[in-house]
Amino acid sequence: MDRSGANERLGVTVETAPMREMAAVTTSLRVERWDEEQSEWTLGKLSRDTAWPADKAITPALFGRYGVKPYLVTQEDNCNLVTLAGWAAFLGGVGGTSITNKFSSTYGRIGIGTSTTTPTAADTTLGGDTGGSSTTSYFALAGVAPTITTSAAPATWVLAASFSGSVANFAWQEFGTDNYNSSGVTATGLGGNLVFINHGLSNQGTKTSGQTWTATETISFGNPSGSGTVN
């Protein structure tokens, strides 16, 4: 007698992690670069047309007025954290204490430094900020209010600052934002109203004398959807 038997079993085990809705906050750093020749030519045009000061940084819009395009544009995403002081500033407008000097055409600057030390939430300035005689950091006044967009997801907060040929001529390794009202090499000792909003690492290369570089930060605030994803 021949007998044959078969016994098939299919087992499926599914493990699921607790579902959490998380709002993502990311930052993109975009750097546009014009070389010394481009900067000098545009400065000459501006000086004749508008009496533009030789030591004032040229903005991308002004380069664009004369059809001068950057020789290099780079962008790095997800390279930044919002500091504890930054969160207090953002959330204080909802419930709590608003910061004294809000970002505007008068207050707000972007700092660049040479440090490669990993940022922490407790940071109050750039790693390259060594004080009043620092040669490893520089903060450029934006001169315009940040652009805030909430009409579509994600909401964004955008600030840009230009660095003239005589400043920030070192390796661009880190960046950050504060709410001071004048350009300078340091944030140290500038008073209790200064708020260091964010701090990130991004190797953008070395700026050299005569070049004009513009840094643009875009902070995006994601919106959780009902499915647990972030828009």
For each residue, the residues with C-beta under 8 A, 3 or more apart:
1:
2:
3:
4:
5:
6:
7:
8:
9:
10:
11:
12:
13:
14:
15:
16: 19
17:
18:
19: 16 228
20: 228
21: 224 228
22: 224 230
23: 221 222 223 224 230
24: 154 220 221 222 230
25: 82 219 220 221 222
26: 77 78 80 219 220 222
27: 77 78 79 80 198 200 217 218 219 220
28: 75 76 77 78 79 217 218 220
29: 75 76 79 80 175 200 202 204 215 216 217
30: 73 74 75 215 216 218
31: 73 74 75 172 204 213 214 215 216
32: 60 70 72 73 213 214 216
33: 70 71 72 73 207 211 212 213
34: 38 39 42 58 63 68 70 71 211 212 213
35: 38 39 71 210 211
36: 39 40 165 208 209 210 211
37: 40 41
38: 34 35 41 42 63 68 71 212
39: 34 35 36 42 43 58 164 165 210 211 212
40: 36 37 43 44 210
41: 37 38 44 45 66 68
42: 34 38 39 45 46 58 62 63 66 68
43: 39 40 46 47 52 54 58
44: 40 41 47 48
45: 41 42 48 49 66
46: 42 43 49 50 52 58 62
47: 43 44 50 51 52 54
48: 44 45
49: 45 46 52
50: 46 47
51: 47
52: 43 46 47 49 56 58
53: 56
54: 43 47
55: 164 166
56: 52 53 164
57: 140 161 162 163 164 167 212 214
58: 34 39 42 43 46 52 62 63 162 164 212
59: 62 63 160 162 214
60: 32 63 64 70 160 162 214
61: 64 65
62: 42 46 58 59 65 66
63: 34 38 42 58 59 60 66 68 69 70 212
64: 60 61 67 68
65: 61 62
66: 41 42 45 62 63
67: 64
68: 34 38 41 42 63 64
69: 63
70: 32 33 34 60 63 73
71: 33 34 35 38
72: 32 33
73: 30 31 32 33 70
74: 30 31 204
75: 28 29 30 31
76: 28 29 79 202 204
77: 26 27 28
78: 26 27 28
79: 27 28 29 76 200 201 202
80: 26 27 29 119 175 198 199 200 202 217 219
81: 119 120 121 198 199 200
82: 25 86 87 90 121 197 198 219
83: 86 87 121 122 123 124 196 197 198 199
84: 87 88 121 122
85: 88 89 124 195 196 197
86: 82 83 89 90 195 196 197 198
87: 82 83 84 90 91
88: 84 85 91 92 96 195
89: 85 86 92 93 99 179 195 197
90: 82 86 87 93
91: 87 88 94 95 96
92: 88 89 95 96 97 98 99
93: 89 90 98
94: 91
95: 91 92
96: 88 91 92
97: 92
98: 92 93 102
99: 89 92 102 179 193 195
100: 193
101: 107 179 180 181 193 195
102: 98 99 107 179
103: 107 108 145 146 159 179
104: 107 108 145
105: 143 144 145
106: 181
107: 101 102 103 104 179 180 181
108: 103 104 141 142 145 146 159 177 178 179
109: 139 140 141 142 161 177 178 179 180 182 183
110: 139 140 142 159 160 161 175 176 177 215 217
111: 125 126 129 137 138 139 140 175 176 177 178 187
112: 126 137 138 139 140 163 168 172 174 175 215
113: 126 127 128 129 136 137 138 173 174 175 176
114: 127 128 136 137 170 171 172 173 174
115: 126 127 128 136 173 174
116: 127 173 174 201 203
117: 127
118: 201
119: 80 81 123 127 174 176 199 200 201
120: 81 123 199
121: 81 82 83 84
122: 83 84
123: 83 119 120 127 176 196 199
124: 83 85 187 196
125: 111 129 137 176 178 186 187 188 196
126: 111 112 113 115 129 137 174 175 176 187 199
127: 113 114 115 116 117 119 123 174
128: 113 114 115 134 136 137 173 174
129: 111 113 125 126 134 136 137 185 186 187 188
130: 133 134 135 136 137 186
131: 134 186 188 189
132: 185 186 188 189
133: 130 185
134: 128 129 130 131 137 138 185 186
135: 130 170 185
136: 113 114 115 128 129 130 170
137: 111 112 113 114 125 126 128 129 130 134 185 186
138: 111 112 113 134 163 167 168 183 184 185
139: 109 110 111 112 178 180 183 184 185 186 187
140: 57 109 110 111 112 161 162 163 167 168 183 215
141: 108 109 161 180 181 182 183
142: 108 109 110 146 159 160 161
143: 105 161
144: 105 160
145: 103 104 105 108
146: 103 108 142 157 158 159
147: 156 157 158 159
148: 155 156 157 158
149: 152 155 156 158
150: 155
151:
152: 149
153: 222 223 231
154: 24 220 221 222 223 230 231
155: 148 149 150 220 221 223
156: 147 148 149 218 219 220 221
157: 146 147 148 218 219 221
158: 146 147 148 149 216 217 218 219
159: 103 108 110 142 146 147 177 216 217
160: 59 60 110 142 144 214 215 216 217
161: 57 109 110 140 141 142 143 214 215
162: 57 58 59 60 140 212 213 214
163: 57 112 138 140 167 168 207 212 213 214 215
164: 39 55 56 57 58 167 212
165: 36 39 169 209 210 211 212
166: 55 169 209
167: 57 138 140 163 164 183
168: 112 138 140 163 172 207 213
169: 165 166 206 207 208 209 211
170: 114 135 136 206 207
171: 114 203 205 206
172: 31 112 114 168 175 202 203 204 205 206 207 213
173: 113 114 115 116 128 201 202 203 204
174: 112 113 114 115 116 119 126 127 128 199 200 201 202
175: 29 80 110 111 112 113 126 172 199 200 202 215 217
176: 110 111 113 119 123 125 126 196 197 198 199 200
177: 108 109 110 111 159 196 197 198 217
178: 108 109 111 125 139 187 194 195 196 197
179: 89 99 101 102 103 107 108 109 193 194 195 197
180: 101 107 109 139 141 184 187 190 194
181: 101 106 107 141
182: 109 141
183: 109 138 139 140 141 167
184: 138 139 180
185: 129 132 133 134 135 137 138 139
186: 125 129 130 131 132 134 137 139 189 190
187: 111 124 125 126 129 139 178 180 190 194 196
188: 125 129 131 132
189: 131 132 186
190: 180 186 187 194
191: 194
192:
193: 99 100 101 179
194: 178 179 180 187 190 191
195: 85 86 88 89 99 101 178 179
196: 83 85 86 123 124 125 176 177 178 187 199
197: 82 83 85 86 89 176 177 178 179
198: 27 80 81 82 83 86 176 177 217 219
199: 80 81 83 119 120 123 126 174 175 176 196
200: 27 29 79 80 81 119 174 175 176
201: 79 116 118 119 173 174
202: 29 76 79 80 172 173 174 175
203: 116 171 172 173
204: 29 31 74 76 172 173
205: 171 172
206: 169 170 171 172
207: 33 163 168 169 170 172 211 213
208: 36 169 211
209: 36 165 166 169
210: 35 36 39 40 165
211: 33 34 35 36 39 165 169 207 208
212: 33 34 38 39 57 58 63 162 163 164 165
213: 31 32 33 34 162 163 168 172 207
214: 31 32 57 59 60 160 161 162 163
215: 29 30 31 110 112 140 160 161 163 175
216: 29 30 31 32 158 159 160
217: 27 28 29 80 110 158 159 160 175 177 198
218: 27 28 30 156 157 158
219: 25 26 27 80 82 156 157 158 198
220: 24 25 26 27 28 154 155 156
221: 23 24 25 154 155 156 157
222: 23 24 25 26 153 154 230 231
223: 23 153 154 155 230 231
224: 21 22 23 228 229 230 231
225: 228 229 230 231
226:
227:
228: 19 20 21 224 225
229: 224 225
230: 22 23 24 154 222 223 224 225
231: 153 154 222 223 224 225
